[in-house]
Amino acid sequence: MQRDYQYNYSELSNEASMYDFEGRIEKAKKTISVLKVHLGDISNLKLLDIGSSSGIMTNEYSKHCKEVVGIDIDSKAVKFANENFKTDILKFIDKPLEEYSHENSTFDIVTCSHIYEHVPSDKVLMDSIYKLLKPGGICYFAAVNRFTIIEPHYRLPFLSYFPKKISNMYIRLFTDHETYYENLKSYRNLKKLVREFKLTDYTLEIISSPSRYSASDMIKDKSFKYYLINIIARICYFIIPTYIWILTKPHVD
């Protein structure tokens, strides 16, 4: 059975962060840092931001790229984005990605940050990204690991480990939500999901060089926490909470 879309996500009680200007800008800086390390100059490139929500991060991307499009199904958030950020080089679209009527091979960059678990079909999502990217274009893909200990959306330990029936009972017991919508994947299954792309993994590099990737607010270089996290990340890579990957569309299909 096909799942419905997760509409009006920004109205969920645990997603007030969608309108947190300072926090969203800091997050955008991390994405931009990875893009610039990987690509160099991005000022002449066209970017599509999937799950643009309130547009705060998308607006930051528009300061570095030639043209930017944000797309989301959260009507309230898209309305906010259009009222506050729309310009000649930045626009926002209120519809599912697969209904976005645009020519294939259009974008140099697609950003897909913590989106795959929120859509009816992650396979359709990745197929759509593949079609919209130019040959040699890249997708910035930030993906939550199913086997992270604290589930990031509801802050419940081991929530994503269980079968859906058990997760639904668990979530009803400890939150105001009726069902656990999100479908998180393990490292192995995430690799399968993106197998059509060439994968460049930045996860450990960001952890080892946080200042280079605008991540010093999370890990201070050469601090005790820095050394501890770097050791744990390398030993327990398969349970790292979030992976940061660059996915490149091959030049030849």
C-alpha positions as YAML, in Angstrom:
chain: A
units: angstrom
residues:
- id: 1
  name: MET
  ca: [0.00, 0.00, 0.00]
- id: 2
  name: GLN
  ca: [1.34, 3.42, -1.02]
- id: 3
  name: ARG
  ca: [1.95, 5.78, 1.89]
- id: 4
  name: ASP
  ca: [0.50, 9.28, 1.82]
- id: 5
  name: TYR
  ca: [2.75, 12.32, 2.03]
- id: 6
  name: GLN
  ca: [3.77, 13.80, 5.37]
- id: 7
  name: TYR
  ca: [2.06, 17.16, 4.91]
- id: 8
  name: ASN
  ca: [2.50, 20.30, 7.07]
- id: 9
  name: TYR
  ca: [5.67, 19.00, 8.67]
- id: 10
  name: SER
  ca: [6.66, 22.39, 10.06]
- id: 11
  name: GLU
  ca: [3.52, 22.42, 12.22]
- id: 12
  name: LEU
  ca: [4.60, 19.39, 14.22]
- id: 13
  name: SER
  ca: [5.35, 20.34, 17.80]
- id: 14
  name: ASN
  ca: [8.93, 19.04, 17.59]
- id: 15
  name: GLU
  ca: [9.74, 20.95, 14.38]
- id: 16
  name: ALA
  ca: [9.79, 24.58, 15.55]
- id: 17
  name: SER
  ca: [13.42, 24.45, 14.42]
- id: 18
  name: MET
  ca: [12.17, 24.91, 10.83]
- id: 19
  name: TYR
  ca: [11.80, 28.63, 11.69]
- id: 20
  name: ASP
  ca: [14.98, 28.90, 13.77]
- id: 21
  name: PHE
  ca: [16.96, 31.39, 11.66]
- id: 22
  name: GLU
  ca: [20.26, 31.06, 13.51]
- id: 23
  name: GLY
  ca: [20.18, 27.26, 13.64]
- id: 24
  name: ARG
  ca: [19.12, 26.84, 10.01]
- id: 25
  name: ILE
  ca: [21.78, 29.26, 8.77]
- id: 26
  name: GLU
  ca: [24.47, 27.36, 10.68]
- id: 27
  name: LYS
  ca: [23.25, 24.13, 9.11]
- id: 28
  name: ALA
  ca: [23.29, 25.70, 5.64]
- id: 29
  name: LYS
  ca: [26.89, 26.81, 6.13]
- id: 30
  name: LYS
  ca: [27.89, 23.18, 6.71]
- id: 31
  name: THR
  ca: [26.25, 22.11, 3.47]
- id: 32
  name: ILE
  ca: [27.85, 24.95, 1.52]
- id: 33
  name: SER
  ca: [31.27, 24.09, 2.97]
- id: 34
  name: VAL
  ca: [31.00, 20.50, 1.72]
- id: 35
  name: LEU
  ca: [29.82, 21.65, -1.71]
- id: 36
  name: LYS
  ca: [32.72, 24.08, -2.07]
- id: 37
  name: VAL
  ca: [35.30, 21.56, -0.93]
- id: 38
  name: HIS
  ca: [33.96, 19.06, -3.45]
- id: 39
  name: LEU
  ca: [33.26, 21.38, -6.38]
- id: 40
  name: GLY
  ca: [35.28, 24.54, -5.78]
- id: 41
  name: ASP
  ca: [33.50, 27.58, -7.21]
- id: 42
  name: ILE
  ca: [29.72, 27.07, -7.28]
- id: 43
  name: SER
  ca: [28.73, 30.62, -8.25]
- id: 44
  name: ASN
  ca: [27.66, 29.63, -11.79]
- id: 45
  name: LEU
  ca: [25.74, 26.53, -10.80]
- id: 46
  name: LYS
  ca: [22.01, 25.84, -10.51]
- id: 47
  name: LEU
  ca: [20.79, 24.21, -7.29]
- id: 48
  name: LEU
  ca: [17.58, 22.43, -6.28]
- id: 49
  name: ASP
  ca: [16.84, 22.19, -2.55]
- id: 50
  name: ILE
  ca: [14.48, 19.29, -1.78]
- id: 51
  name: GLY
  ca: [12.48, 19.76, 1.41]
- id: 52
  name: SER
  ca: [13.17, 23.49, 1.48]
- id: 53
  name: SER
  ca: [10.53, 24.09, 4.19]
- id: 54
  name: SER
  ca: [10.67, 27.66, 5.52]
- id: 55
  name: GLY
  ca: [13.36, 28.58, 2.97]
- id: 56
  name: ILE
  ca: [15.95, 29.82, 5.45]
- id: 57
  name: MET
  ca: [18.62, 27.36, 4.29]
- id: 58
  name: THR
  ca: [17.58, 27.70, 0.64]
- id: 59
  name: ASN
  ca: [18.04, 31.45, 0.88]
- id: 60
  name: GLU
  ca: [21.59, 30.91, 2.13]
- id: 61
  name: TYR
  ca: [22.31, 28.67, -0.86]
- id: 62
  name: SER
  ca: [21.11, 31.43, -3.19]
- id: 63
  name: LYS
  ca: [23.92, 33.67, -1.90]
- id: 64
  name: HIS
  ca: [26.45, 31.25, -3.40]
- id: 65
  name: CYS
  ca: [24.77, 29.87, -6.56]
- id: 66
  name: LYS
  ca: [23.58, 31.30, -9.85]
- id: 67
  name: GLU
  ca: [19.98, 30.09, -9.50]
- id: 68
  name: VAL
  ca: [18.18, 28.19, -6.72]
- id: 69
  name: VAL
  ca: [14.83, 26.42, -6.53]
- id: 70
  name: GLY
  ca: [13.30, 25.16, -3.28]
- id: 71
  name: ILE
  ca: [10.58, 22.51, -3.33]
- id: 72
  name: ASP
  ca: [8.40, 21.22, -0.49]
- id: 73
  name: ILE
  ca: [4.87, 19.93, 0.17]
- id: 74
  name: ASP
  ca: [4.52, 21.94, 3.38]
- id: 75
  name: SER
  ca: [2.22, 24.71, 2.11]
- id: 76
  name: LYS
  ca: [2.54, 26.89, 5.20]
- id: 77
  name: ALA
  ca: [6.34, 26.74, 5.11]
- id: 78
  name: VAL
  ca: [6.51, 27.40, 1.36]
- id: 79
  name: LYS
  ca: [4.20, 30.42, 1.77]
- id: 80
  name: PHE
  ca: [6.56, 31.76, 4.47]
- id: 81
  name: ALA
  ca: [9.55, 31.18, 2.15]
- id: 82
  name: ASN
  ca: [7.95, 32.98, -0.79]
- id: 83
  name: GLU
  ca: [6.88, 35.94, 1.35]
- id: 84
  name: ASN
  ca: [10.33, 36.35, 2.92]
- id: 85
  name: PHE
  ca: [12.96, 35.16, 0.44]
- id: 86
  name: LYS
  ca: [11.71, 34.98, -3.15]
- id: 87
  name: THR
  ca: [13.96, 36.86, -5.61]
- id: 88
  name: ASP
  ca: [14.83, 36.82, -9.30]
- id: 89
  name: ILE
  ca: [17.24, 33.93, -8.72]
- id: 90
  name: LEU
  ca: [15.34, 32.15, -5.93]
- id: 91
  name: LYS
  ca: [11.88, 30.60, -6.10]
- id: 92
  name: PHE
  ca: [9.88, 28.10, -4.11]
- id: 93
  name: ILE
  ca: [7.47, 25.40, -5.32]
- id: 94
  name: ASP
  ca: [4.68, 23.79, -3.32]
- id: 95
  name: LYS
  ca: [4.37, 20.24, -4.68]
- id: 96
  name: PRO
  ca: [5.95, 16.76, -4.46]
- id: 97
  name: LEU
  ca: [9.24, 16.36, -6.27]
- id: 98
  name: GLU
  ca: [7.92, 13.70, -8.64]
- id: 99
  name: GLU
  ca: [5.20, 16.13, -9.78]
- id: 100
  name: TYR
  ca: [7.73, 18.86, -10.55]
- id: 101
  name: SER
  ca: [7.38, 19.37, -14.29]
- id: 102
  name: HIS
  ca: [10.88, 20.33, -15.26]
- id: 103
  name: GLU
  ca: [13.23, 19.14, -17.96]
- id: 104
  name: ASN
  ca: [15.58, 16.32, -17.02]
- id: 105
  name: SER
  ca: [19.30, 17.01, -16.60]
- id: 106
  name: THR
  ca: [18.59, 20.55, -15.37]
- id: 107
  name: PHE
  ca: [20.48, 21.00, -12.10]
- id: 108
  name: ASP
  ca: [24.17, 21.00, -11.24]
- id: 109
  name: ILE
  ca: [23.46, 20.44, -7.54]
- id: 110
  name: VAL
  ca: [20.60, 18.88, -5.59]
- id: 111
  name: THR
  ca: [20.51, 19.09, -1.80]
- id: 112
  name: CYS
  ca: [18.60, 16.32, -0.04]
- id: 113
  name: SER
  ca: [19.16, 16.71, 3.68]
- id: 114
  name: HIS
  ca: [17.23, 14.39, 6.03]
- id: 115
  name: ILE
  ca: [14.47, 13.83, 3.48]
- id: 116
  name: TYR
  ca: [14.53, 10.20, 2.37]
- id: 117
  name: GLU
  ca: [12.68, 8.91, 5.46]
- id: 118
  name: HIS
  ca: [9.82, 11.42, 5.07]
- id: 119
  name: VAL
  ca: [8.58, 10.48, 1.58]
- id: 120
  name: PRO
  ca: [6.17, 7.76, 0.41]
- id: 121
  name: SER
  ca: [8.92, 6.10, -1.66]
- id: 122
  name: ASP
  ca: [12.63, 6.75, -1.16]
- id: 123
  name: LYS
  ca: [13.29, 4.87, -4.42]
- id: 124
  name: VAL
  ca: [11.08, 7.34, -6.36]
- id: 125
  name: LEU
  ca: [12.89, 10.19, -4.60]
- id: 126
  name: MET
  ca: [16.32, 9.00, -5.71]
- id: 127
  name: ASP
  ca: [15.12, 8.25, -9.24]
- id: 128
  name: SER
  ca: [13.75, 11.80, -9.48]
- id: 129
  name: ILE
  ca: [17.03, 13.28, -8.25]
- id: 130
  name: TYR
  ca: [18.96, 11.22, -10.78]
- id: 131
  name: LYS
  ca: [16.77, 12.45, -13.66]
- id: 132
  name: LEU
  ca: [16.95, 16.12, -12.62]
- id: 133
  name: LEU
  ca: [20.74, 16.19, -12.25]
- id: 134
  name: LYS
  ca: [22.96, 16.97, -15.20]
- id: 135
  name: PRO
  ca: [25.52, 14.25, -16.05]
- id: 136
  name: GLY
  ca: [28.36, 14.85, -13.61]
- id: 137
  name: GLY
  ca: [26.01, 16.78, -11.31]
- id: 138
  name: ILE
  ca: [25.97, 16.04, -7.60]
- id: 139
  name: CYS
  ca: [23.52, 15.47, -4.79]
- id: 140
  name: TYR
  ca: [24.41, 16.53, -1.25]
- id: 141
  name: PHE
  ca: [22.80, 13.65, 0.66]
- id: 142
  name: ALA
  ca: [22.53, 13.81, 4.47]
- id: 143
  name: ALA
  ca: [20.95, 10.60, 5.73]
- id: 144
  name: VAL
  ca: [19.94, 9.46, 9.21]
- id: 145
  name: ASN
  ca: [21.07, 5.96, 10.11]
- id: 146
  name: ARG
  ca: [18.34, 3.57, 11.29]
- id: 147
  name: PHE
  ca: [20.64, 2.21, 13.97]
- id: 148
  name: THR
  ca: [21.37, 5.49, 15.69]
- id: 149
  name: ILE
  ca: [20.59, 5.01, 19.38]
- id: 150
  name: ILE
  ca: [18.39, 8.08, 19.88]
- id: 151
  name: GLU
  ca: [15.83, 8.44, 17.08]
- id: 152
  name: PRO
  ca: [16.22, 12.10, 15.99]
- id: 153
  name: HIS
  ca: [12.60, 12.99, 15.18]
- id: 154
  name: TYR
  ca: [10.98, 11.92, 18.45]
- id: 155
  name: ARG
  ca: [14.05, 11.60, 20.72]
- id: 156
  name: LEU
  ca: [13.10, 8.08, 21.81]
- id: 157
  name: PRO
  ca: [15.88, 5.50, 22.24]
- id: 158
  name: PHE
  ca: [15.89, 2.60, 19.76]
- id: 159
  name: LEU
  ca: [12.56, 3.66, 18.21]
- id: 160
  name: SER
  ca: [13.73, 2.96, 14.64]
- id: 161
  name: TYR
  ca: [15.14, -0.47, 15.55]
- id: 162
  name: PHE
  ca: [11.74, -2.08, 15.96]
- id: 163
  name: PRO
  ca: [9.15, -3.36, 13.46]
- id: 164
  name: LYS
  ca: [6.48, -0.74, 12.67]
- id: 165
  name: LYS
  ca: [3.77, -2.30, 14.87]
- id: 166
  name: ILE
  ca: [5.99, -2.11, 17.92]
- id: 167
  name: SER
  ca: [7.29, 1.37, 17.00]
- id: 168
  name: ASN
  ca: [3.71, 2.63, 16.67]
- id: 169
  name: MET
  ca: [2.81, 1.35, 20.14]
- id: 170
  name: TYR
  ca: [6.02, 2.83, 21.54]
- id: 171
  name: ILE
  ca: [5.36, 6.25, 20.00]
- id: 172
  name: ARG
  ca: [1.74, 6.36, 21.18]
- id: 173
  name: LEU
  ca: [2.88, 5.55, 24.69]
- id: 174
  name: PHE
  ca: [5.47, 8.34, 24.96]
- id: 175
  name: THR
  ca: [4.31, 11.06, 22.53]
- id: 176
  name: ASP
  ca: [1.18, 12.71, 21.15]
- id: 177
  name: HIS
  ca: [1.67, 11.00, 17.77]
- id: 178
  name: GLU
  ca: [-0.38, 8.03, 16.59]
- id: 179
  name: THR
  ca: [2.07, 6.40, 14.21]
- id: 180
  name: TYR
  ca: [5.76, 6.34, 13.42]
- id: 181
  name: TYR
  ca: [5.75, 7.60, 9.83]
- id: 182
  name: GLU
  ca: [9.48, 7.76, 9.14]
- id: 183
  name: ASN
  ca: [11.26, 4.85, 7.43]
- id: 184
  name: LEU
  ca: [14.93, 4.89, 8.34]
- id: 185
  name: LYS
  ca: [17.49, 2.68, 6.64]
- id: 186
  name: SER
  ca: [20.72, 1.07, 7.81]
- id: 187
  name: TYR
  ca: [24.09, 1.96, 6.31]
- id: 188
  name: ARG
  ca: [23.92, -1.12, 4.09]
- id: 189
  name: ASN
  ca: [20.45, -0.31, 2.78]
- id: 190
  name: LEU
  ca: [21.32, 3.35, 2.25]
- id: 191
  name: LYS
  ca: [24.19, 2.20, 0.05]
- id: 192
  name: LYS
  ca: [21.71, 0.12, -1.96]
- id: 193
  name: LEU
  ca: [19.35, 3.08, -2.24]
- id: 194
  name: VAL
  ca: [21.99, 5.28, -3.91]
- id: 195
  name: ARG
  ca: [23.73, 2.61, -5.96]
- id: 196
  name: GLU
  ca: [23.05, 4.39, -9.28]
- id: 197
  name: PHE
  ca: [25.38, 7.20, -8.18]
- id: 198
  name: LYS
  ca: [29.09, 7.40, -7.52]
- id: 199
  name: LEU
  ca: [29.38, 7.88, -3.75]
- id: 200
  name: THR
  ca: [31.93, 10.11, -2.00]
- id: 201
  name: ASP
  ca: [31.68, 9.81, 1.78]
- id: 202
  name: TYR
  ca: [32.48, 12.99, 3.74]
- id: 203
  name: THR
  ca: [31.26, 11.75, 7.13]
- id: 204
  name: LEU
  ca: [34.58, 10.95, 8.77]
- id: 205
  name: GLU
  ca: [36.38, 13.83, 7.05]
- id: 206
  name: ILE
  ca: [33.93, 16.32, 8.58]
- id: 207
  name: ILE
  ca: [34.40, 14.77, 12.00]
- id: 208
  name: SER
  ca: [38.19, 14.95, 11.66]
- id: 209
  name: SER
  ca: [38.23, 18.53, 10.26]
- id: 210
  name: PRO
  ca: [35.21, 20.31, 11.76]
- id: 211
  name: SER
  ca: [36.50, 23.86, 11.23]
- id: 212
  name: ARG
  ca: [36.96, 23.24, 7.50]
- id: 213
  name: TYR
  ca: [33.30, 22.24, 7.22]
- id: 214
  name: SER
  ca: [31.79, 24.95, 9.48]
- id: 215
  name: ALA
  ca: [31.11, 22.33, 12.16]
- id: 216
  name: SER
  ca: [33.09, 23.82, 15.04]
- id: 217
  name: ASP
  ca: [29.82, 24.59, 16.82]
- id: 218
  name: MET
  ca: [29.39, 20.82, 17.17]
- id: 219
  name: ILE
  ca: [33.01, 19.68, 17.65]
- id: 220
  name: LYS
  ca: [35.91, 21.89, 18.69]
- id: 221
  name: ASP
  ca: [39.18, 20.99, 16.98]
- id: 222
  name: LYS
  ca: [41.64, 19.15, 19.23]
- id: 223
  name: SER
  ca: [39.28, 19.12, 22.22]
- id: 224
  name: PHE
  ca: [38.72, 16.02, 24.36]
- id: 225
  name: LYS
  ca: [35.32, 15.59, 22.68]
- id: 226
  name: TYR
  ca: [37.02, 15.84, 19.28]
- id: 227
  name: TYR
  ca: [39.41, 12.96, 19.99]
- id: 228
  name: LEU
  ca: [36.72, 10.84, 21.63]
- id: 229
  name: ILE
  ca: [34.23, 11.25, 18.77]
- id: 230
  name: ASN
  ca: [36.88, 10.53, 16.14]
- id: 231
  name: ILE
  ca: [37.83, 7.27, 17.87]
- id: 232
  name: ILE
  ca: [34.22, 6.17, 18.34]
- id: 233
  name: ALA
  ca: [33.22, 7.15, 14.79]
- id: 234
  name: ARG
  ca: [35.92, 4.99, 13.25]
- id: 235
  name: ILE
  ca: [35.25, 1.99, 15.46]
- id: 236
  name: CYS
  ca: [31.44, 2.25, 15.29]
- id: 237
  name: TYR
  ca: [30.98, 3.67, 11.80]
- id: 238
  name: PHE
  ca: [27.89, 1.56, 11.13]
- id: 239
  name: ILE
  ca: [25.96, 3.23, 13.95]
- id: 240
  name: ILE
  ca: [26.98, 6.85, 13.22]
- id: 241
  name: PRO
  ca: [23.75, 8.90, 13.56]
- id: 242
  name: THR
  ca: [24.06, 10.76, 10.21]
- id: 243
  name: TYR
  ca: [26.03, 10.13, 7.05]
- id: 244
  name: ILE
  ca: [27.10, 12.97, 4.77]
- id: 245
  name: TRP
  ca: [27.57, 11.79, 1.19]
- id: 246
  name: ILE
  ca: [28.12, 13.43, -2.17]
- id: 247
  name: LEU
  ca: [26.35, 11.44, -4.89]
- id: 248
  name: THR
  ca: [27.56, 12.04, -8.44]
- id: 249
  name: LYS
  ca: [25.49, 11.21, -11.49]
- id: 250
  name: PRO
  ca: [27.72, 9.40, -14.01]
- id: 251
  name: HIS
  ca: [28.45, 11.12, -17.31]
- id: 252
  name: VAL
  ca: [27.36, 8.03, -19.23]
- id: 253
  name: ASP
  ca: [24.10, 6.23, -18.35]
...
